[in-house]
Amino acid sequence: MSDSVIKGRIHSFQSLGAVDGPGLRFVIFLQGCPLRCMYCHNPDTWNRSGGTEYTVDEVVAKVLRYRTYFGEDGGVTVSGGEALLQAPFVTELFRRLKAEGIHTCLDTSGLTHAGSGDSADGDEAILTALLCVTDLVICDIKFTYEEDYLAHTLGSLASVLYFLSLTQAASVPLWVRHVVVPGHTDSKEEVRAMVTLAMQYRNLRRIELLPFRKLCITKYESLRIPFPCADIPECPEAAIRELQNIIPETLR
């Protein structure tokens, strides 16, 4: 199959992102997500048939126009939505970018079919191919217990842990993120459990705590979707500073 016929459905581009991996990043937000996280900031990316189709060639051409801005210290991050829904497209895109000497980062929830009762064999081959051309994985560990993960995301933690095991097997550097939501994921016990879980993986390089914010409310209103966290207060920075003490200094 030629590069020109490999297409991905893309929600949007951000030419210069500063929080999506090392250095400045050209960020590609893919369309479609199987999760319904209680604090999701991008409900406009859920619909798998939304967005705009692009070929790999078209996306590479866009990226190269910004190369002088992100330079050798930055690179390209593919986010979502959920990037793993379009793994073959991302794999070919990353292959092309690495041939150009550009750093590649996959920002994902880590959700796969594994852990849902389906066979993981197909997933493993597809995901391993993607990880072979990925320089960094950023994964949001949303909840640390299966029942909470299911209740607040409609997904499976087992699937995420399966994906993290593949990143370890492929020796891809891993950054773990965790959104701190008051009353749900802000206890010291919850953060300790997340840190303990993340530190199982030998490829772990960083753990980041992100404060819950509600800038997304207008998106929910425009889509006429109720925001599950509308009545939850935003997370204060002081709480983040205190919880960061739980994370080993080498991983901050």
N, C-alpha and C positions, 0 to 999 in steps of 0.2 A: 504494500500500500504506500503510495507516495505521500510526502509531507502535506501536499496541497489539499488532500481530501480528509485529513485528520482535523476534525473540528471540535471546538469546545464552546459551551454556552456560558457567556461571561456577563456578569452583572455590571461591573464597572472597573475602571483603572484609577490608581492613585500614583501620580508621577513621582512624588518624593515623600515616602513614608519614613518616619524617624523612630517608630516603636515596633517594627515588624521584623526584627532581626538585626544583625550587626551593620553599622553604618547607615547610610541613606539607602532606601529600597524603592524600586519600582514595584508596586503592589497590584496584583491581579485578583479581583474578587470574582470567583466563579458563582454561577447561578445554581440553585438547588440545594436543599438540605433535608435529611430525613428526621432530624431532631426538632424538638419544640421546647427548647430550654426556657425555663421560667424567666430568665433575665436577658434573653436574646436581644441584641441591639440592632439586628438586621433582618426583621421579618420580611422585608421586601426581597430577600434572597431565597426564601423557602420554595417558591413555585419552580419546579424543575423545567417547566416549559417557558419561563420568562427569560429575560435577558436578550442578548444578541449573539448569534453564532459568529465565531472567528476561526480561521485556519491557523495552524501553527506558524506558517509563513507571515501572516498578517500580524500576529502578536510579536514575533521576533523583530519584525520591522519597527513596530512601535517602541519596543524596549531599546533597540540600538540607537534610536534618536535621543535617548536620555542617558546614554552610557557616560558621557563626559560629566554628568552631574553626580551619579552614584559611584563612579570610578571603581578602583580596585578594592576599596574598603567596604563598599556596599554590594548591592546585587538585586536579585529579583525574588520576591516572595509571592507565592500563590496561596490565597486564602479563600474564604467563602462567605456564605454558603458552606458547603463541605467539599473540599477539593478531592477527597477520595472517591466521590461519586463519578468523577471524570478522570480516573487514574491513567488510562491509556493516553489521553490528550496531554495531561501534565507530564507524563513520562517522556513523550516525544518532544514537548516544549523544553523540558529540562535538558534532554540530550543535546538539543540544538544550542541552548544557552551555554552549556558546559564546553561545547566545541568552540564557543566564542570566548572562553575564559571567564565566564560570568558566574558568580556565586549564586547557588540556588537554595531556597528555603521553602519548606512545606509547612504551612500553618493549618492545623487540623484538629478536629475533636478526636481523631483516631477511631472513628466508628467504622466497623466493617461488618460483614454478615456473620463472622465467627462469633460464637457465643449465643447465637439466636436459634441454634438447632440445625442450621444449614451446614453443608460441607464447607470447610475452610480451604480446601485444596486449591480451588480456583483463585480465591483471594490471595493466598500465599504467593502464587506465581506472579500475579499482577502487581501486588504490593512490593514484592522483592525487586521486580524490574524497576519500579519507581524509585525505591530507596537506593538502588545502585547509581542513580544520577542525581541524588539529593545530598546537598552538603550540610544541611541543618534541618531538624524537625522541631517545630514548636507545637506542643500539644497541651490543650486545656483539659486538666483533670477536674471535672466539674463537681463531682461528689465521690466520696470514698467508700460508700456502701451501695451494694447493688439495688436495694429497695429504694433508696433515695434517688439514685441515678434514674431508675425507671419512672418514679413518681414525678420527677421534676424536669426530665428531658425526653421521656418516652423512648430512651435508648438503653443499651446494655453496657455496664462497666466491664463485663467480661470481654466484650468485643474490643474495647479500648486497650485493655491489658494485653490482649493478643497482639494488637498492632504494636504496642510498645516493646513486646518481646521480639518482634521482627526488626525494629530499629536497633535493638541491642545486637541481634545476630548479624546485622549488616554493618555494625560499628558506626552508625550515623550519629553525630553529636545531637544531644537532646536537651531542649529547654522545656521545662514544665511550667504552665501557668495555672492559676487558680483564682477565680473571681470570688471576692469576699462579700457575701450578701448578709446584711444584718438579720439575725434570727434564723439563719439557715447554714451558712458556711463560715461564720465569723468566730466560732469558739476556738479556744486554744486546743481542745481535744480534736476538733475536726482538722485544723491545720497540721497538728502533729501527725495525725493519721495520713494526711496527704503527703507530708514530707517522708514519712516512713515508707509509704507505697512507692513514691518516686525514686527513693534511694536504693530500691531493689535493682535498678537498672544501671549497669556499669558505664553506659554511655551518657549518663546524666551530667550536664555541665552547669545548669542554672535552674533556679526556682524563682518565679516571679509571682507576687501577690498583686492582683488588680482590684481596685476599689469599685464596688457596684455604683453605677451612675444611671440616671434616667433621662438622658438626652434623646433617647429613642422614642419617647412617648408620642411625639408628633407623627412618627411613621405608623405607629399602631392606630392612631386616630384616623389618618388618611386611608388606611387599609380597612378601617372599621373592624379591627380585631381588639379584643380586650387585652390589656397588658397585665399579666399575672402579678407583677411586682409594683403596681401603681401605688399601693399604700405602704410600701416598705421604704424607710428612709435611706438616703444615700449613705455609703460607708465613709466615715470621717478618716482623714489622712492619719490622725493620731492612732487610730485602731490598726491601720496598716503598719505603721512604724513599730508598734508594740508586737504585733504578730510576726514581723520580720525577724525578731530575735530568736524565734523558734528554728529558723532556717540556718544551717551551718554557714559560717562566713565565706567559705570557699564556694558556696553555691548561690550567693546573693548577686 
